[in-house]
């Protein structure tokens, strides 16, 4: 990251900051805006778009910027950029189209609109930094093919768990080990949580209860681990991942796996995995609940060289065969500007699909669903998401949860059953459905 720091410093000293724009100004977007404006010399947040203009205005004012103006056209936005006046608008496409913007940060969390944002930004030669794991886990591989053809970078972001895993994965590989588990450390996992149960927590932190529910019910971690799998080529050991819950079943798991000297730390639990199985699968993505350091991430890796195994033991990583590496935190919006800098200044990607999707996130009924019922948003009352291999998802025509919002059920579906395309009528004319079909055809000939 020193390379990025040096490059940003050079742009600051030259009076030519990296010009970025942001689409989406909710809780996380406001954090990103504040970080760029007050803590990243060499970068300028030239424009913010939000579906409600007041949200974009709030993001600037909370960061200490009062001198901004509303723009209604590309020409207006380009003039504001040239004059150094921050701009706000409800039309996110303006940010994708205007000259003078080097990277667009997507903080929408929306599938259909996010699809439009990415394609428009790509068409106008702009790098895209995505905080939209939901989009990336649904049609990220095909969107990357568009970005590659246009010669621009489409990347996930530093700071959120997938980006932190990607950075640690690259480090572990760079020192000669073979990563076999990329994991997420969670504090809670309950697939039946809903916006009503999570309302109090959401109010406490000023967040959207649907988004908070997606964290609690497993949908978000499923998307996060899916995009890590699609970057690394890993898979899942089973539908939903192994997901050992030490918060509820610590004594049982300690006994089952003979975990000596268990203290509740991620270092203690390398024994929960079958190394031969991990190697046969080519590595897996996973999560654990209730271990320290939470909410961090972990990589378990092997080394085949006995000489290096001796050194790893000397350096307190134990005798193997799995060696534990972890990052004890994820700092989300604090690190997102570094992702934009990496893309613009270093042509570097934090994480992106390596090719054909390996893992999909499919919709599971959160309750008994009835024919005629409309499926609500992610983190809602109707469904939760679970990881499944892309092969099984395609074979069984499972409904990606990223495409589930607005679908109407054609028949009853029992609680905890995976929904299929045949169970629903999808909204007509959505771009995300078109791109998903294109993705299946491009990579699988489906």
C-alpha distance (Angstrom), angle and dihedral (degrees) to the residues before:
residue distance angle dihedral
X1 . . .
X2 3.80 . .
X3 3.82 86.8 .
X4 3.82 89.2 58.0
X5 3.81 91.9 46.5
X6 3.79 90.7 51.6
X7 3.78 93.1 47.2
X8 3.81 92.1 49.6
X9 3.79 90.6 48.2
X10 3.80 90.0 53.3
X11 3.81 91.5 51.6
X12 3.81 90.2 48.6
X13 3.78 93.0 50.2
X14 3.80 90.4 48.1
X15 3.80 91.1 52.5
X16 3.78 88.3 -121.9
X17 3.81 107.3 113.0
X18 3.79 122.6 -172.8
X19 3.80 103.5 -94.3
X20 3.79 113.7 -138.8
X21 3.79 133.7 171.5
X22 3.79 128.7 -157.0
X23 3.80 130.5 -145.4
X24 3.79 113.4 -159.9
X25 3.80 123.2 36.0
X26 3.79 105.0 -163.6
X27 3.79 126.4 123.6
X28 3.80 95.0 -55.1
X29 3.79 94.9 37.7
X30 3.80 91.3 56.1
X31 3.78 88.4 53.7
X32 3.80 91.5 51.5
X33 3.80 91.4 49.2
X34 3.78 92.7 50.3
X35 3.79 91.6 48.4
X36 3.81 95.2 51.1
X37 3.77 95.3 43.5
X38 3.79 98.1 45.7
X39 3.79 107.0 24.7
X40 3.82 111.3 29.0
X41 3.81 114.1 73.5
X42 3.79 109.1 -166.8
X43 3.81 94.7 38.5
X44 3.79 130.2 86.0
X45 3.80 127.6 -164.4
X46 3.79 97.4 -144.9
X47 3.80 99.7 174.9
X48 3.79 142.7 12.2
X49 3.78 126.2 -162.2
X50 3.78 125.8 -165.8
X51 3.79 132.0 165.7
X52 3.82 87.2 -119.1
X53 3.78 110.3 45.9
X54 3.79 91.6 -146.0
X55 3.80 89.2 65.9
X56 3.80 92.2 57.1
X57 3.78 90.5 46.3
X58 3.79 91.3 49.6
X59 3.81 91.4 53.0
X60 3.80 90.9 57.1
X61 3.79 97.1 41.5
X62 3.80 93.7 48.1
X63 3.80 87.4 53.7
X64 3.80 90.6 52.3
X65 3.81 99.2 -100.4
X66 3.80 114.9 130.0
X67 3.80 100.2 157.5
X68 3.79 103.3 80.9
X69 3.77 132.9 120.3
X70 3.78 138.3 -149.3
X71 3.80 116.6 -112.1
X72 3.77 127.0 -160.3
X73 3.80 103.3 -176.4
X74 3.78 142.4 31.1
X75 3.80 89.7 -105.3
X76 3.81 91.1 53.8
X77 3.80 91.4 49.6
X78 3.80 94.1 47.4
X79 3.80 90.2 50.0
X80 3.80 91.0 51.0
X81 3.79 91.3 50.1
X82 3.80 91.7 50.5
X83 3.80 90.4 51.0
X84 3.79 93.0 46.4
X85 3.81 93.4 -118.1
X86 3.84 115.2 141.1
X87 3.79 112.5 -122.3
X88 3.80 134.6 -147.5
X89 3.78 128.0 -164.7
X90 3.79 143.2 158.5
X91 3.81 90.5 -136.0
X92 3.78 108.4 84.7
X93 3.79 92.3 -176.5
X94 3.81 89.6 70.5
X95 3.79 89.2 65.2
X96 3.80 90.4 51.7
X97 3.81 93.0 49.4
X98 3.80 106.4 39.7
X99 3.79 123.3 101.1
X100 3.78 116.0 -122.5
X101 3.82 97.4 47.8
X102 3.79 115.6 107.8
X103 3.80 101.2 -177.0
X104 3.78 137.0 15.7
X105 3.81 120.6 -148.5
X106 3.81 113.7 -149.8
X107 3.81 110.5 -150.6
X108 3.80 96.1 157.3
X109 3.81 102.5 104.8
X110 3.82 85.8 -153.3
X111 3.80 123.3 129.2
X112 3.81 104.9 -157.2
X113 3.79 97.0 36.0
X114 3.81 91.0 40.3
X115 3.80 89.1 55.6
X116 3.79 90.2 54.7
X117 3.81 91.7 47.1
X118 3.79 94.2 52.1
X119 3.80 95.6 46.6
X120 3.81 92.3 47.0
X121 3.79 93.1 47.9
X122 3.80 91.2 47.4
X123 3.81 90.7 49.3
X124 3.79 88.9 56.4
X125 3.79 96.8 46.0
X126 3.79 99.8 -106.9
X127 3.77 127.3 143.4
X128 3.81 114.2 -122.4
X129 3.79 125.9 -145.2
X130 3.77 108.4 -164.5
X131 3.79 126.1 -151.6
X132 3.80 84.6 169.0
X133 3.81 105.0 102.3
X134 3.80 88.9 164.1
X135 3.80 91.1 63.0
X136 3.80 93.8 40.0
X137 3.80 91.8 51.7
X138 3.81 92.6 49.5
X139 3.81 105.7 42.6
X140 3.81 105.1 -6.9
X141 3.83 95.7 122.4
X142 3.81 94.8 56.4
X143 3.80 92.2 42.4
X144 3.78 88.7 54.5
X145 3.80 90.3 55.6
X146 3.82 88.0 57.7
X147 3.81 91.5 48.0
X148 3.81 91.9 48.1
X149 3.80 92.1 51.7
X150 3.81 89.8 50.8
X151 3.80 92.6 47.9
X152 3.80 94.7 -120.2
X153 3.78 132.5 120.7
X154 3.78 123.7 -109.8
X155 3.78 108.0 -172.8
X156 3.75 143.0 162.1
X157 3.76 116.9 -122.6
X158 3.75 140.3 -98.2
X159 3.78 115.8 -116.1
X160 3.78 101.1 37.9
X161 3.80 115.2 93.5
X162 3.84 96.8 -99.1
X163 3.80 92.1 52.7
X164 3.79 92.3 45.5
X165 3.81 89.3 50.9
X166 3.81 90.4 48.2
X167 3.80 92.6 52.4
X168 3.80 92.8 47.3
X169 3.81 91.2 44.5
X170 3.79 90.3 55.0
X171 3.81 90.9 47.6
X172 3.81 93.9 49.6
X173 3.81 91.1 49.2
X174 3.80 91.1 46.1
X175 3.82 92.0 60.5
X176 3.79 92.2 51.5
X177 3.79 105.2 -96.4
X178 3.80 127.0 125.0
X179 3.82 113.4 -126.0
X180 3.80 111.8 -139.6
X181 3.82 101.8 168.1
X182 3.79 128.3 38.0
X183 3.77 107.8 -172.1
X184 3.77 146.2 179.9
X185 3.82 123.3 -144.1
X186 3.79 111.6 -140.6
X187 3.78 133.7 -174.4
X188 3.81 97.1 -155.4
X189 3.78 138.3 22.4
X190 3.80 121.4 175.1
X191 3.81 117.6 145.9
X192 3.80 92.4 -159.5
X193 3.77 98.1 60.9
X194 3.81 114.4 118.2
X195 3.82 138.9 -178.1
X196 3.80 90.7 -85.1
X197 3.80 94.5 55.1
X198 3.83 90.9 44.5
X199 3.80 97.5 43.1
X200 3.80 95.2 99.8
X201 3.80 94.1 51.0
X202 3.80 91.1 45.8
X203 3.81 91.7 52.5
X204 3.80 91.7 47.3
X205 3.79 92.0 58.0
X206 3.80 99.5 30.4
X207 3.79 93.9 -114.1
X208 3.79 136.9 137.7
X209 3.85 110.1 -91.8
X210 3.82 91.4 -140.8
X211 3.79 90.9 54.1
X212 3.80 91.4 46.2
X213 3.80 89.8 49.9
X214 3.81 91.1 52.6
X215 3.81 87.1 58.8
X216 3.81 92.2 50.1
X217 3.81 100.7 41.6
X218 3.79 95.9 51.1
X219 3.79 99.0 -108.3
X220 3.79 94.8 112.5
X221 3.80 96.4 46.3
X222 3.80 88.3 48.6
X223 3.80 91.4 55.8
X224 3.78 91.1 44.3
X225 3.78 94.2 51.5
X226 3.81 92.1 42.5
X227 3.78 92.2 59.3
X228 3.81 90.7 46.4
X229 3.81 88.4 52.6
X230 3.79 91.0 49.0
X231 3.79 90.1 52.2
X232 3.80 97.5 45.4
X233 3.80 100.4 34.2
X234 3.80 90.5 -119.3
X235 3.79 125.4 138.2
X236 3.82 139.6 -158.5
X237 3.79 126.1 -89.1
X238 3.81 90.2 -137.9
X239 3.80 140.6 -15.6
X240 3.78 107.9 -62.2
X241 3.84 92.3 17.4
X242 3.81 122.3 -100.7
X243 3.80 92.1 -77.7
X244 3.79 100.8 -179.4
X245 3.81 110.2 -155.6
X246 3.81 111.0 -147.3
X247 3.78 90.2 170.6
X248 3.80 91.0 69.7
X249 3.82 104.9 18.3
X250 3.81 107.1 30.4
X251 3.82 97.6 129.6
X252 3.80 92.2 46.0
X253 3.81 93.2 48.9
X254 3.80 94.1 44.2
X255 3.80 89.6 54.6
X256 3.80 95.3 41.7
X257 3.79 94.3 52.4
X258 3.82 97.5 31.5
X259 3.78 92.0 -124.4
X260 3.79 103.9 -170.9
X261 3.81 119.0 -151.9
X262 3.80 92.5 7.1
X263 3.82 111.6 -172.5
X264 3.78 100.5 164.3
X265 3.82 95.4 -97.1
X266 3.79 125.9 127.6
X267 3.83 89.2 -119.7
X268 3.81 89.1 66.2
X269 3.79 98.2 60.6
X270 3.79 108.4 58.6
X271 3.81 84.7 113.5
X272 3.82 93.4 70.2
X273 3.80 89.7 78.4
X274 3.80 130.0 74.1
X275 3.79 103.7 -133.5
X276 3.80 93.8 -157.9
X277 3.80 90.1 53.3
X278 3.79 91.1 48.1
X279 3.79 91.2 52.3
X280 3.80 92.3 46.3
X281 3.81 90.5 52.6
X282 3.79 93.0 45.2
X283 3.80 91.6 -117.9
X284 3.78 131.1 -47.9
X285 3.78 140.6 -127.2
X286 3.78 115.7 -131.6
X287 3.80 146.4 149.1
X288 3.78 137.7 -137.1
X289 3.80 129.0 -153.9
X290 3.77 127.7 -138.8
X291 3.80 102.5 10.3
X292 3.79 130.1 123.5
X293 2.96 135.2 -79.5
X294 3.75 93.0 43.6
X295 2.93 135.0 -155.3
X296 3.78 86.8 23.2
X297 3.79 136.1 107.6
X298 3.79 134.9 -120.7
X299 3.77 143.0 -155.2
X300 3.81 121.8 -158.5
X301 3.80 112.6 -161.4
X302 3.80 142.3 170.4
X303 3.80 134.7 -138.9
X304 3.81 122.5 -154.2
X305 3.82 97.8 -162.2
X306 3.85 112.2 92.7
X307 3.80 90.1 -156.1
X308 3.79 91.7 56.6
X309 3.80 90.8 42.9
X310 3.81 87.1 59.5
X311 3.81 90.7 52.3
X312 3.80 92.2 47.4
X313 3.79 89.3 53.5
X314 3.81 89.9 49.2
X315 3.80 89.0 52.4
X316 3.83 89.8 55.4
X317 3.80 98.6 -105.2
X318 3.79 91.1 120.6
X319 3.78 134.0 -125.1
X320 3.78 97.7 -60.0
X321 2.93 144.8 -179.6
X322 3.82 81.0 178.7
X323 3.78 117.7 33.7
X324 3.79 119.1 -157.8
X325 3.80 122.9 -131.8
X326 3.77 121.9 172.0
X327 3.78 145.8 166.6
X328 3.81 110.7 -140.7
X329 3.79 97.1 -147.4
X330 3.76 145.9 20.1
X331 3.78 116.4 -141.8
X332 3.77 99.7 -168.0
X333 3.81 110.7 -175.6
X334 3.81 93.0 25.7
X335 3.80 90.3 68.1
X336 3.80 102.4 34.9
X337 3.83 94.5 91.3
X338 3.81 88.1 58.4
X339 3.80 88.2 60.1
X340 3.80 90.8 55.9
X341 3.79 89.9 47.8
X342 3.80 91.4 49.6
X343 3.80 90.8 52.4
X344 3.81 97.7 44.6
X345 3.79 101.4 35.3
X346 3.80 103.9 28.8
X347 3.81 103.6 24.1
X348 3.80 85.1 -127.2
X349 3.78 129.6 149.4
X350 3.80 123.6 -144.7
X351 3.79 93.1 -160.3
X352 3.78 135.2 -25.1
X353 3.81 136.1 156.3
X354 3.79 113.1 -73.7
X355 3.79 93.0 -148.3
X356 3.78 132.4 -63.8
X357 3.80 114.6 26.0
X358 3.79 113.7 -96.1
X359 3.81 100.3 -174.6
X360 3.79 131.1 31.5
X361 3.82 130.7 -167.0
X362 3.79 111.0 -128.7
X363 3.80 131.4 -165.8
X364 3.82 117.9 -106.9
X365 3.81 122.8 -170.5
X366 3.82 109.9 -107.1
X367 3.81 90.1 -163.4
X368 3.79 137.9 -0.1
X369 3.80 102.8 -60.1
X370 3.79 123.6 -152.9
X371 3.78 131.7 -143.8
X372 3.79 110.8 -93.4
X373 3.80 93.8 28.2
X374 3.81 117.1 133.0
X375 3.79 116.5 -131.4
X376 3.79 112.1 -125.6
X377 3.79 131.6 -146.8
X378 3.79 126.9 -60.3
X379 3.77 110.3 -75.4
X380 3.78 90.1 28.3
X381 3.77 137.4 120.7
X382 3.80 101.6 -82.3
X383 3.80 110.6 51.2
X384 3.78 146.3 13.9
X385 3.79 127.3 -159.0
X386 3.78 129.4 -116.9
X387 3.79 132.1 -177.8
X388 3.79 117.5 -110.5
X389 3.78 130.7 168.8
X390 3.78 112.4 -89.6
X391 3.80 88.8 -126.5
X392 3.81 94.1 58.3
X393 3.79 92.4 40.6
X394 3.79 90.6 55.4
X395 3.81 94.8 41.2
X396 3.80 94.3 50.8
X397 3.81 95.6 38.2
X398 3.80 90.9 -122.8
X399 3.79 116.0 -176.7
X400 3.81 113.0 -113.3
X401 3.78 106.4 -130.1
X402 3.80 88.2 -136.3
X403 3.82 87.2 68.5
X404 3.81 96.5 41.2
X405 3.81 102.0 88.3
X406 3.80 111.0 104.0
X407 3.80 94.6 12.4
X408 3.80 116.5 135.9
X409 3.79 119.8 -141.8
X410 3.79 116.9 -118.8
X411 3.82 92.7 -166.4
X412 3.78 142.2 8.5
X413 3.81 117.6 -74.1
X414 3.79 121.7 -163.7
X415 3.79 122.9 -127.1
X416 3.84 114.3 -84.2
X417 3.81 92.2 16.6
X418 3.79 119.9 130.8
X419 3.79 111.8 -116.8
X420 3.79 120.7 -130.6
X421 3.78 133.3 -155.4
X422 3.79 86.8 -107.1
X423 3.82 91.3 60.6
X424 3.81 94.9 61.8
X425 3.76 147.2 47.3
X426 3.79 108.9 -134.7
X427 3.80 125.2 -146.1
X428 3.78 112.1 -92.3
X429 3.78 123.5 -109.0
X430 3.80 102.1 12.7
X431 3.78 116.1 158.0
X432 3.81 91.7 -148.0
X433 3.82 90.7 60.9
X434 3.79 90.6 50.0
X435 3.80 91.4 50.5
X436 3.79 92.5 46.6
X437 3.81 90.7 53.5
X438 3.79 88.6 47.6
X439 3.80 90.3 50.5
X440 3.80 92.6 51.8
X441 3.79 91.2 48.4
X442 3.80 94.7 44.6
X443 3.80 97.1 50.4
X444 3.81 103.5 25.5
X445 3.81 105.6 21.6
X446 3.80 87.9 -120.8
